[in-house]
């Protein structure tokens, strides 16, 4: 579908791309400048908004004031009400399940019913469902909204350790509940990052990764593992930064302890924002840890069965091989023997049960599951339908596993596998009516160096024939692939004539470890070229035109999408950047910054600084000759990416003589995205689509202000 641009002199949202920002009523006067110019490894750096990295109150007020104007402008579109209704209807009909876990006859899961703002924790026993935890109980009187981020179940299923945090912050408290009496125990652990779960040693003891705030300005650094006994105030430190027990953790590493079933060994990990992990082991009851694998060994998953350590290695096999090390004989990884060699699929994870390993592999985005018993016999498991496998976990009481499957046409559904039989668990997330003529196309774009880049296109068949409003999304970080999940949130955009496109750039994991390395660190410009190639492919094949094409990047996707858009403003009419890293040369001044060195590089040395400068959108603004229109979306409670990245980029953009349309969307009740309520999610997507359709010239989405 093709729309003519409607240019109205008093309607800011229909403004031409290259206009005088100072005369634009939607944009606040750019904030103050405090000149800072310096030379770093021979590069001239101009950073007049560095003060934003420290000043919070005034900056937050400017962001919220700008966001209020954005709300007024987007809210005046005649088509917005229709879009809101469609999006709200989708969410209101959306019953969803996640994080299912099995413990004997108890099935635990998070369930978000249509009337719920956030998911609640339930247990199902012999077909009867019972509410375990309602996070609303932990809401404060100031209007904050609490959410459950993670939980784990004790070996017998008697206790659950669940993590609650407010307003999407992901920093919260782990509490313990008796699943029979629903009594909350006095034992609590805080502060804990939401990704970490308690590892139960027994029904009365567990270990948990805890924040210490030992490093100034970065609460994510300096984590330790704390051992906890129920009903006791006694705590001791097991693993992590500053603990002298042979593990040698630096401040940026995340320590994790795992207690396998039926083993005298304890498994330890050193992890972070990278695909690899350090692997450590020790005997239960002893204090000293032994380092078995370092990051250079490229271990991405590990598990213990009895005395045997299994690791998924990508050091010499970039698509993965499974190795076994008998710890009774050696703790040297060089003595490990192959269990499963590299094949034509990318091995993504291993999960242990007493009788062997479940292995998940991926090809062209779709997953397969196999079981390897202790004699190395491989059994392929036939999935109920083709799709993406998630949430695979083992039963505490048996060798059964549970997992979910989904694909673009089929919502998430949970299954149990036991002794060759697969049964549905009846946890089926809502499947929505597809837009009329909805299609999924898989194609390839040719990048600048000739590399073929996978591209996935979602839209109605009628809109795939002519140039249409288009959202081109990519991530390209940490080796994380964009998989063919069920994503109904794009349907309202599709119904308005838009097409959604995923560009599977290098830096992601779609084609294994090599694909990641080809777009990581110093190779990030390959990812920029891939994203540009996907855009050119869409234009060349007649799916869109530059004025209809909007780029979209989130979080680490900011160092991919923003530079690509700045390099080719002639190709991208507009772009949306959400909770994005936009000034990575200053990453070490950011919360969660040191954790990103493995993916970005180290700005403290010349090679690393040069590498990161090539993906720094804030610095690139000094050298542009034209700019696309930009929409910036940020949560002011974000603990993963500081919102000053967005603020600095916005301020420098506004001060540029080439600036175009800029809108800021800011919310002080949300964070990076996890834990957002239904209403917050509805509004986020409606605002995004309203901006994209407006800049594409859709007549129903022009400002009436």
N, C-alpha and C positions, 0 to 999 in steps of 0.2 A: 504494500500500500504506500502511496506517495502523497505527501501533503505539501502544499505551497506555504512558504513562510508568510506569516502575517506580522507586519511591522507596524506597531502603533507607538507613536512618539511618547505617549504618557504611560505605556505599559512596559515596565522594566523587563519583564520576562519575555518580551518579544523584541528586545534590543538587538542591534547588530553586534557582532562579535568584537569589533575593534572600535570602541567608543571611549569617551572621556569618563573614567570611573568617578571622578570627583563630582560630576553632574548627575550621577545615577542615584536616585532617591532610595534605592534598596540597599545601598552600601554605606555603612558608617564611615566617617572620616578615618583614614588609616591611623593606627595607633602611633605613639611617639617613636622616634628613632633615637638611638644612642649609638653614634658611630663607633664601630669596631672594625678595624682593618688589620690583618696580620698575614704573615707569610708562614705557611706550614709546608715543610719539605719542598720549598720552591714555588708553591702555589699561593696566589693572592686570594685571600678570603675576605669577603665583605659581609659582615654579620650584624646589621644595625638592630636586629630584634633579639639578640642574645639575652637581653634582660627578661624576656618571657620565660626563660628556663627557670627563673627563681621567683618572679613576682606572680603570685597566684590570684589574690582577691581581685585586683584591677583587671587582670587578664580574663578571669572567669566572667566578670561583669560585662566586658566587651563582647565576649563570645555569646553570652546569653542575650544581650541586646541585639546583636546581629541576627541571632536565631529567631528572635521575636519578629523581626522584619521579614525573614524568610517565611515564617508561618503565615503572616498576613498576605504575602504575595501568592504563595502556593494555594492558600485557602480561598482565593478569589476566583479560581478557575471554574468554569461552568461544568467541566467534565469530572472534576475532582469528587463530587458527591457520588457519581456513578462508580468511580474507581474505589472509593471508600466502602461503598456498599458491597461491591464484589469481593474485596479483600476481607472485610469483616465477615461476610457470609462464608468464605473459605475457612477462616480461622474458627468461626463459631461451630462449624460442622466437623472440626478437626479433633477427633479423639486420637491421641498418640501415646505410644508406649516406647520406653527406652530403658537401658541399663538393667535388663532382666538378669536375675541370678537364681541358681537352683541350689537348694540344700535339703537333700532327702525329699520329703513330701511337701516341703515349703517352697513356693515359687514367689520370689520377690521381684518388684519392678516399680519403675516410675510411670505413673499414668496421669496424663493431662486430659481431663474431660472438656467438652466444649464450653462449659460454664466456668472452668478454672482459669485463673490468671497465670499460674505456674503449675508445674507438675507436683503431684503428691506421691508419697511412698506407700505401697500396698504390699500385702502378702495374700497369696491364694493357697488355701489348704483344702484338698479334696473338693475342689470346685467352689468353695466359699471364699469371697473376697473380703478382706478386712483392711481398713485404713490404719497404717502404722504411724506416719508422720505427715502432718499438714504444716507446711512452712509458714502459713499465715499466722500461726501461733507465735512466730518470732518476729513479726512486723513491729516496728517501733511506732510510737505515737506521732512521729514527725512526717508520716506519709511514706516512709521507706517500705520497700517490698523485698522480703526475704525469699531465697530460693535454695533448693537442695542441689548441690553441684555433684556430689558423689557419695557413695556409701559402700560398706563391705560387711559381710556376714560372718559371724564366728563359726568355728568348725561344726558345731551341732545345730546351728541355726537359732540358738537361744537369744543371741544379742546382735544388734546392728550398730555399727559406728557410722553416723551420718554427718555430713558437712553442710552447714548452713552459713550463708553470707548475705549481706544486705545490698540492694541497689546495684547488682551486677558487679560488685567489687571483686569477687572471687576470693577475697581474704576473709576468713571466718573462723568458726568454732566447730570442732568435732565433738559430738555428744553421743552418749550410749543409751539405747533403749532396749528393754526386755520385750521381746516379740510376743511373749505370752501374756504378761500382765500390762504391757504398754507403759510400764514405769520408767521414767527417765532417771538414770543413775546420776550420782553426784560427780562422777568422773568426767572431766572435760579437758580438751587440749586446744590451745589457742595461742597465737594466730597460726592458721594452717591455710595454705594455698589450695584452691578447690580441686586441682587435678590429683592431689595425693590422697590415697585411701589407707586406712589402717590395715596392716598385715597381721592377722591373728596367729599367735603362737599356740594358744589354747583358748578355751572359752573364758579364761580370766586374764589373759595377757595379750597385748598387741604392741606393735611398733608403728610409729607414724612420723612422717617427715614434717618438720616444724620450722617456721620462720623465726629468726632470732633478732633481726634488725641490727646485726653486728656491723654492717657496712653502711656508712652515712649515705643518704640520698638514694639508696637502692635496696628496698626491703626484700627483694627477691634473692639477693646474695646472702651467703653465710648460713645456709640451711643445715639443720642437723636432724638425725633420727633419734627420737625419744622412745624409750621403753616404758610402757605403762601397765600397771596392775590395777584391775578393777577394785574399787573400794579402798585403795591405798594412795597416800600422798607421795609415796616414794617414787621417784623418777630417776632414770640414769640415761646418759647419752651413749648411743650405740655406734653412730657413724656420722661423718660429715666434717665440715670446716672446723679446724682448730682442735680436732680430736686425734690424739697420738696413739694410733693402734695399727699402723702399717698401711692404711688405706690412702693416705696422702691426698685429701680433697682440697681443691682450691675453692675460693669463695664463690665462684660462679657456677659450680657444679651442684646438681640436685642429688642428694643421697637417698637411696631407697633400699629397704630391707624386705626380703621375701622369705617366709617360712613354708617350704614345700611340705606336702603330705608325706609321711612315712620316710623321712630322710634324717640322718644325723647331721646333715650339712645345712648351713644357712646361706642364702644367696644375697649378694649385695650388688647394687648398680650405682654407677655414676652417670647421670643423664643431664639433659638440658635441651635447648632448642637446636637439636641436631638429630640425625637419624641413628647415630651410633651410641653405644653405651660402653662404659668401662664395666667389666665383670669381675666381681670379687667373691670369694668363698671363705667360710670359716666353719669349724666344727662347733656345734651347739655346746654352750657352757664355757667356751674359750673366748678370749678378748681380742686376739690378734687376727687380722684379716689378711688374706693372701690375694694379690692382684693376679688374675688369670689372663685378662685381656685388656688392652688399652684402646684408645680411640683409633689408633693406626691399624688395629686388627679388624675394624669395620664390622663389629658384631651389632646386629640390629634387634636381636631377640634371643633370650636364653631361658632355660628351664632345667629343673632337677628332677630326676626320677631315681630314688634310692641313692646310690653312690655315683651315678652317671650324670655328668653335666652335658646338656645339649645346647649348642649355639647355632644361630643362623648367621653365617659369615658371608660378607661380600667383598672380602679383601682380594682374592684371586678369582672369584666367581661373581661378577657384578650383578647377576640376576639371582644370586643366592645359592648356597649349599648348606646342608645341615651336617654338623660334625658332632662327634661324641667323645667325651673325655672321661675316662675312669679315674675318679678322684682318689681311689684307694691306691692307684699305681703312680699317678702323676698329677701335679697341678700346673703343668706347663702346656700351653695350648698347642705347641708344636707336636705334642704326642697325640693329639686328637685324630680320630679316624672318621672317614666319610660314612654317613648314614643315608643321605640323599644328595646326589650330585646335581649340578646345574643343568637345567633343561630348557625347554622353549617357553616356559612361563616364568614370571617374576615371583619368587617366593617372598611373601610379605610378613608372615608370622608363624610361630610355633606355640602350641599350648599342650602342657603335659597332663596326663592322667597316669594312674598306676601301671596300666598296660601298654603305654606307648605315647606317641605324639600325634596330635592333630596339626596338619599343615595347611595353611591357606596360601594359595597362589593366584596370580592375576595375569590375564592376557586380554589386551584391548579393553581394559577397564573392568571386565567381568571376572568374578572370582570362582575358584574351584576349591574343594576341600578334600583332603585325603588323610588316611590314618596309617601310621607306620608302627607296627608292633615291635616288641623288644627283639624279635628275630629279624627285623628289617623287612618284613613282608608289608607291601604297600596295598592298601585297599582304597580305591577311588569311591567317594561318596556322591551319589547322584542327588543333586539339589532339587527341591520341588519345582523351581523355575530358575531361569538364568538371571543373574543379578549380582549385586554387591553384598558381600557377607560382612556383617558387623556384629559387635557385642558377643563374640564367641568366648564362652567361659565354661569351666568344668564344674561338675557337681561336687559339693563337699563330701558327699556320702557314697559316690560310685564313680565309674568310669564314663558316665554319660556327659554329654556337653549340650549346651543350648546356644543358639545363634539366631540372627535375623537375616532375612534376604529381602532385597528391594531392587527395583529398576525404574526407569523413567515412567513406565506405564502402570506400575504395581507398587503400592505402598508397602511399608515395612511390615513383615510378618515373622513371628518367632516360632522356632521349631526346636524339638528335642531329638537328639540322635543317641541311640543306645543299642549296642550289640547288633548293628546292621539295620535297625529300624528307625525311620524318621516319622515323628508325629507332630502335628500342629499343637501349639500351646494355647491357642485361642487369644493370643495377644496380637491383634491385627489393627494397625493404625488405619485411620480413615482413608479410603480411596475416593478421590473426587472426580466428578465428571470432567472429562477432557474437553478442552476447547474444540469446537467443530473443525474437523479436518486436521487435528493436531498430528504433527509428524516429528520424528527425530532422524536427522541426517548425519552421517559420519563421513567426513571428507578429509583432505590434506591440503595444506598450504605450503608453498615452497619458500623457505627462508632465504636470506641474502647469500648464504654459503651453500645453498642447494639442499639443505636438510629439509625433509618432509615433516611438517608439524601437524599432528592430528587436530581436527577441529570438529566440534559437535554443535549442531544447529537445531534449535527447538522453535517450532512455530506452526501456525496454521498453513495448510498447503496453499491457500489463496494468497497469503502474504509472502510466500517464498518465491513467487514468480516475478514480482515487481519490487523495486526499491522500497524498503519499509524502515520505520524507526527500529534501531538495533542497539541492543546492549551487548558489548563484547567484553567478556569477563576472563580474567586469568589470575593465577596466584604465583606459581613458579618458585616456591620456597621450601626448604627443609626436605626436599624429595617427596613432598606430599602430592599425590595425584588428585586431579579433579575427576571423581568417579561418577558413573551413571546412576546416581541415586534418584530417588523419587523426590521431585522438587516442585510441588504444586504452587509454591509462592510466586512462580513466574506466570501462572495462568492469567491473572488479571491484566498483566502487561500484554500477553498474547491476545487476549480478548479485545484489547484496544488497537490491534493491528501490528503489535510489535513482535520482533523475534529476539530470542535470547541465544547467545553463542558463547560456548566455552572454547578458549584457545589453550591447548595443552602444551605450553611452552617448555623449553629446556629449563631445568631448575626444579621442576616437579618430578614425580616418580613414575609417570605413566609408562616409561619404557625401561625401568630399572635404575640401578645406581649410576650407570654411565650417563643416562639422560639428566640425572640430577647434577652430576659433576660438570656437565657441559653448560650449565646455567647458574652455577654457584660461584660466589666470590668474584674473582677476576674475569670469570666467564659470563657474568650477568648481562653484558651487552648482547650476547647470543639470545637471551630471553627477550630483550628489547626488540631485536630484529625479528624474532618469531612472532611477537605480538603484532608488529607492524605488518608482517607477511599475512597474518590471519585477516587483518583489516583490509589489506589490498585484495585478498582472495574474495572477500565478501563484496567488495565494490566491482571487481572484475567479473564475477558471476552474476551480477545484477541484483543481489539480495538487498543492497543498500547503497547509499551515496554518502560522501563525507559529511554533508549537513544533517544527515539522518543518523549518523554513527556516533554513539556514545561509548566511551571506554569506562570500565568499572574495575577498581582495584580496592582490596581490603587488606588491612594490616601489613604483613610482609609484602603483599601484592603492591604496596605503594612504591617500593623501590623498583618494581617492574613496570607498572602501568604509567605512573606519572612521568618518568623520563621518556618513555616511548611517545607519550602524547606531546611532550615538550619538543621532542625531535621532529615530529610530524604534525604540526597544527593544521596543515593543509588537508590531512587525512581524517583527523578526528575533530568533528564540529564541537564536541563537548565531552566532559569526563566527570565522573563521580568518584571521589576518593573517601573511603570510610575507615575510620580509626587507623589511619595509614602512617607508616614510617616514611617521612618526607625529608628529614634532615639527618641522615644516618652518619655523616661525619662527626656528629655530636652525640652519637649513640651512647657513649660512656657517661654522659651527663644525664641520661634518661633512666628511669626505673626500668628494670628488666633489660638494661642495655648490655651489660657484660655477657649476659646469656646469649647474645646474638653474634658474638665474635666468630663462632664456629661456622655460621652461615654467611656472614657478610665479609669478614676479615677484621683485622685489628688496626684501628686508626692511629695507634701509638707508634707504628713503624711506617716507613716510607711506602713500602709496597702495599701495605694494607690501606693506608690513607688514599693512595692513588686509586686503588680498586674501588673503595667506597665512594670516592668523589664522583666516579663515573655513573653512580646510581643515586646521587643526591639531588633531588628535584628542587629543593630550596636554593642550593647554590647554582643550579642550572638556570634559574630565573634571571640571573644577571646577564646572560648571553643570548637571550631569545630575541627574535625579530618579529614574532607574532605569537599570540596565545589563544588557545581554545577556551570556551566558556567552562567554568569549573563549579562543581557542587561539592562541598566538604561536609562530611558527617562525622560527628565525634561524640563520645560519651565522656563527660567530665569526671566520672568516677572510674575511669580506665586505669588499671594497674599493670597492664601489659605494654601499652604504648602511650607515653605521656601526650596529653593533648596539646602541649606546646609545639609539637611537630606540625600539627594542623594550623595552629595560630600563627606561627612564624611564616609558614608558606602563604597563608592568606594575606598577611600584612605586606610581605614583599610583592606578592602578586598585585595587590591594590596600588602599590607605589610605582609599578611599572608603567611606562608610557604606552605599552602594548596591551594593557589589561583589557579583558572583555567582561562578560558577565561573571560575577562571583556570588555564590550563596553559601551561607554557613548554617548548618543545622547542628545545634548543640543541646544536650540534655544532661542536667546534673543529677539525674536519678538512674542513669544507666552507666555501664562500663564498656568493656570490649565487645559485649554482645551476649555472653553467657549469663543466664539468670534473668534476661529481660522478660517482662510480662507480655501477655497476649496483646494488650492495647499498645504497648510500646513497639512491639513487632509490626502490628498493623500500620501504625503511623510511619515507621521507618520505611516500609516498602511503598506505601502510598506516596510519601514525599519523594522517594527515589524515582518512581515511575512518573510522577507529575513533572519533575524536572526534565527527565529524558524526553517525554512526549512534548513538553513545551518547546524545548530546543530543537526538536524535530519538526516543529511547525504545525503540530496537530491543532486544528481549529478549536477544539473543545478545551484545550489546555493553555490558552493564552490568558494572561493576567487581566482582570477587569478593574484593577485599582487605577 
